[in-house]
Amino acid sequence: MAATLADIERAAILSALSFSEEESCRLLGEFRHILTWLDQLLEVDTEGVEPLTYVHERGIPCRADDTRSCLPREDALMNAPHHTRAFFVVPRVHRS
Amino acid sequence: MQGSFEALIGLEVHVQLRTATKAFCSCPLDASAPPNTLTCPVCLGHPGTLPVANRVMIEHTLRLALALNASIQPVSTFSRKNYFYPDLPKGYQITQFHDTLCYNGRLDIELDTGKTRTIGISRIHLEEDAGKSLYNSDGVQLDFNRCGIPLLELVTEPDLTSPREARIFLATVRQLVTYLGISDGEMETGSLRCDANISVRRPGGAIPSTWTELKNMNSLRNVETAVAHEIERQVSLLRQDTFIRPCTFSWDDAANRLVPMRSKETTSEYRYFPDPDLPPLTISPELIDSIKATQPELPAARRERIMDRYHLPAYDARVLTAEKTLADYYEQAASHLQQKTPEAFRLLCRWTTREVLHAFRKQPADSGFPVPPDHLAFLVNRMLNATLTARTAGEVFLEMLREHAHPREILERKDLTQISTPDIIAPVVTTILDRHPDLVEEYISGKTALRGFFIGEIMKATAGRANPSLALRVLEAELEKRRAGA
């Protein structure tokens, strides 16, 4: 099924992004291109093949509930584009 | 219920698990830590890091599952719930979606009528908490200390039928998780959170297809009030034959109303898929056995045992066991009683369910309650051997709450010890009888009920410190003397 501009709009809403009409048209082209490629994968006959979710059958490794030291706050904040001395700072992403 | 309608209520309860570290990394949990001081590359979602599951959070979940008679999946999976929001540094939340750890449980709740109802639990799963967002005029400040804290989510069937039942269910869950020791269960601090899904139908009608969701009800009382508001709203819409739209509401406690948050029609698409970083979670029968073997005593069993062991009526046992801390307090105090008699246990119970419970409401036991159980036992012992009146004990107890001091010290310092020497009481009795010669005469001529009046006067004169039985003995001896002299 070919993607439509409505799909682009929905993807934009889910990603909290907004696009101009021109951008949406360009993205629609790219979307369709990617989906054509995915359609090729659907040509493979997977009838009766169990999905492979994990590449090995070992169960989850668990750890003891012991604390370890944390990052110093300066280090935790270091790579953030915007921060105060104590907090990461981001713009508001939706109307509260 | 509202006229000819009935409500279907389902709850989603989030329980913050009592662990030392986060769900998938070794950062400690501490709500009072300064912002962003409890983070590491894993919970900040740095590239190249891998989550490792905390064994204790899994054990805690199994404990609750066993207590709720839920089925435990031998193999369950963790999934990624993808959504874009700044309090979620990885861009997804690790949760369980397709194969949850536990499903199909049930919890009995006791209604106000004393009847029991069984509420179905459709699933219990594990997930991690998000960070905290603080909004101000410049934007959003983010604190990731909370990010990655283990949460257990419990989802009920739509079996609850009234706001009151919803509240009782939540209170019962709260009691259970505190008894199991897997959470502190405090709604005020967010350790226990609850969302409600609500629908209304005509009795016996089909299960409605539209539901509304209520959020931000951070107390038992709010849950009851908010659910009642929403049922009323839906019923009034249905009465006008108006269609109910799926919607999410936030409870505004200050304004006492529901505020619409978002329409569910534009709800997010979370694109759940199994987290490739976390292999399937396998639960061995040995692990389940070891948890069964170390399961603590649950509320119903404790109530029965307390009734039996301390000769208490069901009502008192229920009040004592409603909160684990109160039941613990009572049993510790009971171990310090000198007489292990039904009378002693009942007197201690009376003090625990009145004075102590009242004081607990202001200052809970775990935040340094000023009266240790053995100090209360000291007071009760003194009342039992008649060296302290209940009235004086009450005064001393108030001092104990204020001063954190041992009752012996308060009694000595304030000269509140009971007067148990006849030499001190006798002159008091003489003075009182001299003051009321007419009443003495009436007494002698047979109106023995006046004894109560004289005792009252003696107590008044000694500020309640006279040993009542001694006072009565001295009084009767003195009256007898006057009768002989008359």
HADDOCK unambig.tbl for C-alpha pairs under 7 A between the chains (distance, minus, plus):
assign (segid A and resid 14 and name CA) (segid B and resid 268 and name CA) 6.32 0.50 0.50
assign (segid A and resid 15 and name CA) (segid B and resid 84 and name CA) 6.10 0.50 0.50
assign (segid A and resid 54 and name CA) (segid B and resid 276 and name CA) 6.76 0.50 0.50
assign (segid A and resid 54 and name CA) (segid B and resid 279 and name CA) 6.64 0.50 0.50
assign (segid A and resid 59 and name CA) (segid B and resid 279 and name CA) 5.65 0.50 0.50
assign (segid A and resid 59 and name CA) (segid B and resid 280 and name CA) 5.35 0.50 0.50
assign (segid A and resid 59 and name CA) (segid B and resid 281 and name CA) 5.68 0.50 0.50
assign (segid A and resid 59 and name CA) (segid B and resid 282 and name CA) 5.70 0.50 0.50
assign (segid A and resid 60 and name CA) (segid B and resid 278 and name CA) 6.31 0.50 0.50
assign (segid A and resid 60 and name CA) (segid B and resid 279 and name CA) 4.82 0.50 0.50
assign (segid A and resid 60 and name CA) (segid B and resid 280 and name CA) 5.63 0.50 0.50
assign (segid A and resid 60 and name CA) (segid B and resid 281 and name CA) 5.16 0.50 0.50
assign (segid A and resid 60 and name CA) (segid B and resid 282 and name CA) 6.99 0.50 0.50
assign (segid A and resid 61 and name CA) (segid B and resid 52 and name CA) 6.81 0.50 0.50
assign (segid A and resid 62 and name CA) (segid B and resid 52 and name CA) 6.11 0.50 0.50
assign (segid A and resid 62 and name CA) (segid B and resid 53 and name CA) 4.96 0.50 0.50
assign (segid A and resid 62 and name CA) (segid B and resid 54 and name CA) 5.75 0.50 0.50
assign (segid A and resid 62 and name CA) (segid B and resid 55 and name CA) 5.30 0.50 0.50
assign (segid A and resid 63 and name CA) (segid B and resid 52 and name CA) 6.56 0.50 0.50
assign (segid A and resid 63 and name CA) (segid B and resid 53 and name CA) 6.18 0.50 0.50
assign (segid A and resid 63 and name CA) (segid B and resid 54 and name CA) 5.28 0.50 0.50
assign (segid A and resid 63 and name CA) (segid B and resid 55 and name CA) 5.68 0.50 0.50
assign (segid A and resid 64 and name CA) (segid B and resid 54 and name CA) 6.30 0.50 0.50
assign (segid A and resid 64 and name CA) (segid B and resid 55 and name CA) 5.87 0.50 0.50
assign (segid A and resid 65 and name CA) (segid B and resid 19 and name CA) 6.95 0.50 0.50
assign (segid A and resid 65 and name CA) (segid B and resid 20 and name CA) 5.95 0.50 0.50
assign (segid A and resid 65 and name CA) (segid B and resid 21 and name CA) 5.82 0.50 0.50
assign (segid A and resid 65 and name CA) (segid B and resid 54 and name CA) 5.90 0.50 0.50
assign (segid A and resid 65 and name CA) (segid B and resid 55 and name CA) 6.63 0.50 0.50
assign (segid A and resid 65 and name CA) (segid B and resid 56 and name CA) 6.18 0.50 0.50
assign (segid A and resid 66 and name CA) (segid B and resid 20 and name CA) 6.66 0.50 0.50
assign (segid A and resid 66 and name CA) (segid B and resid 21 and name CA) 6.56 0.50 0.50
assign (segid A and resid 66 and name CA) (segid B and resid 26 and name CA) 6.46 0.50 0.50
assign (segid A and resid 67 and name CA) (segid B and resid 20 and name CA) 6.64 0.50 0.50
assign (segid A and resid 67 and name CA) (segid B and resid 21 and name CA) 5.73 0.50 0.50
assign (segid A and resid 67 and name CA) (segid B and resid 26 and name CA) 4.86 0.50 0.50
assign (segid A and resid 67 and name CA) (segid B and resid 27 and name CA) 5.76 0.50 0.50
assign (segid A and resid 67 and name CA) (segid B and resid 28 and name CA) 5.52 0.50 0.50
assign (segid A and resid 68 and name CA) (segid B and resid 26 and name CA) 5.32 0.50 0.50
assign (segid A and resid 68 and name CA) (segid B and resid 27 and name CA) 6.03 0.50 0.50
assign (segid A and resid 69 and name CA) (segid B and resid 27 and name CA) 6.84 0.50 0.50
assign (segid A and resid 70 and name CA) (segid B and resid 27 and name CA) 5.97 0.50 0.50
assign (segid A and resid 70 and name CA) (segid B and resid 38 and name CA) 5.67 0.50 0.50
assign (segid A and resid 70 and name CA) (segid B and resid 39 and name CA) 5.49 0.50 0.50
assign (segid A and resid 70 and name CA) (segid B and resid 40 and name CA) 5.35 0.50 0.50
assign (segid A and resid 71 and name CA) (segid B and resid 39 and name CA) 5.92 0.50 0.50
assign (segid A and resid 71 and name CA) (segid B and resid 40 and name CA) 5.24 0.50 0.50
assign (segid A and resid 72 and name CA) (segid B and resid 37 and name CA) 6.57 0.50 0.50
assign (segid A and resid 73 and name CA) (segid B and resid 36 and name CA) 6.05 0.50 0.50
assign (segid A and resid 73 and name CA) (segid B and resid 37 and name CA) 5.31 0.50 0.50
assign (segid A and resid 86 and name CA) (segid B and resid 35 and name CA) 5.96 0.50 0.50
assign (segid A and resid 86 and name CA) (segid B and resid 36 and name CA) 6.56 0.50 0.50
assign (segid A and resid 87 and name CA) (segid B and resid 35 and name CA) 6.72 0.50 0.50
assign (segid A and resid 87 and name CA) (segid B and resid 36 and name CA) 6.70 0.50 0.50
assign (segid A and resid 87 and name CA) (segid B and resid 141 and name CA) 5.58 0.50 0.50
assign (segid A and resid 87 and name CA) (segid B and resid 142 and name CA) 5.49 0.50 0.50
assign (segid A and resid 87 and name CA) (segid B and resid 143 and name CA) 5.98 0.50 0.50
assign (segid A and resid 88 and name CA) (segid B and resid 141 and name CA) 5.65 0.50 0.50
assign (segid A and resid 88 and name CA) (segid B and resid 142 and name CA) 5.02 0.50 0.50
assign (segid A and resid 88 and name CA) (segid B and resid 143 and name CA) 6.98 0.50 0.50
assign (segid A and resid 89 and name CA) (segid B and resid 139 and name CA) 6.76 0.50 0.50
assign (segid A and resid 89 and name CA) (segid B and resid 140 and name CA) 5.57 0.50 0.50
assign (segid A and resid 89 and name CA) (segid B and resid 141 and name CA) 4.63 0.50 0.50
assign (segid A and resid 89 and name CA) (segid B and resid 142 and name CA) 6.16 0.50 0.50
assign (segid A and resid 90 and name CA) (segid B and resid 139 and name CA) 5.94 0.50 0.50
assign (segid A and resid 90 and name CA) (segid B and resid 140 and name CA) 5.25 0.50 0.50
assign (segid A and resid 90 and name CA) (segid B and resid 141 and name CA) 6.64 0.50 0.50
assign (segid A and resid 91 and name CA) (segid B and resid 139 and name CA) 4.63 0.50 0.50
assign (segid A and resid 91 and name CA) (segid B and resid 140 and name CA) 5.88 0.50 0.50
assign (segid A and resid 92 and name CA) (segid B and resid 139 and name CA) 5.21 0.50 0.50
assign (segid A and resid 92 and name CA) (segid B and resid 140 and name CA) 5.82 0.50 0.50
